[in-house]
Amino acid sequence: MVKFADEALIEVSSGAGGNGCVAFRREKYVPRGGPSGGDGGKGGDVVFTVRRNVRTLAHLRYNHSFKAENGQDGSGSAKYGKKGADVVIPLPPGSVIRDAETGELIHDFSGETIQDNSGFVFLKGGNGGWGNIHFKSAVNQAPRKALPGQSSQTVRLKVELQIMADIGLVGFPNAGKSSLLDRFTNARPKIAAYPFTTKIPNLGVLTVGNDTDSRDIIIADIPGLIEGASQGAGLGMRFLKHISRTAALAFLIDLSEDNYLDAFDILIGELKAYSPDLTQKKRLLVGTKTDLPQTQERLAELAVKYPKEKVQGISVFSGEGIKELAEDFLHLADSFEREHE
């Protein structure tokens, strides 16, 4: 089974510059020609670029060493060495790179729009050394001096992926998150009636509106949390960090389970234990499986217990509340964007 890769340690190296050349013109009718040693070529750069079709960091785990090409040495007849090829490292949207030793943030790719084929130059290749044509003077007509190319640089990095979405679906395992994502979007997550079906975060696009006036909302199905997730229990701890990149949260509560009245308190407690900032995000409570017996009464009890929260009931099976929930998601996403303009 291929595991979701959201962290990777890599080593990157720029290319060294080529050495300058010591050479002299040696032509039939120029027996004592002047210097003709060319410069060395520049070393290749280390470049990170965002690719929309890259979803995880698995490619960095299997190949964790990246080195740009060295510049070629200069040669006679004032020929410059060829520039070394860059090494281009593709990353998925939402990636950040840090210094592996200190943890210092080097670059966050989520805060800017990066089109395909553009990139962030992290390490520049070494400059090529000068050939002896640069050292000719009235005093020294035949210099035998050239400069070496600049050396390469090597840095160890930690690359992290943090899912970016408008709405993050939060809930216990089997609360209906994957089913809702499947109903709403073009994503096709694995769905089954047992806990921890979702092993990786899934992203889907919900289109709200009509052909002339529509809006795409990115929804993330975060693998189910359990009590104690913030201390490492279950799968939740590994994916709590992805919630930090969402604009708003939808807490899905299974109304058919016995713990329906306590579920929100437990979930919000786990988020608070991981990062208090998560509890300040815009949110709504979604009671799921309202097509089952007694769930309508339980939905009403949920609304009474949390009068300050927006509570919406849905059934993916019957379609009840789905349209209204889509409008709620649109309102949350628009509200976040207005506040951050």
Secondary structure by P-SEA (a helix, b strand, c coil): cccccccccbbbbbbbbbbbbbbbbbcccccccccbbbbbbbbbbbbbbbbcccccccccccccccccbbbbbbbccccccbbbbbbbbbbccccccccccccccccccccccccccccccccccbbbbbccccccccccccccbbbbcbbbbbbbbbbbbbbbbcbbbbbcccccaaaaaaaccccccccccccccccbbbbbbbbcccccbbbbbbbbbccccccccccccccccccccccccccbbbbbbccccccccaaaaaaaaaaaaacccccccbbbbbbccccccaaaaaaaaaaaaccccbbbbbbcccccaaaaaaaaaaaaaaaaaaaac
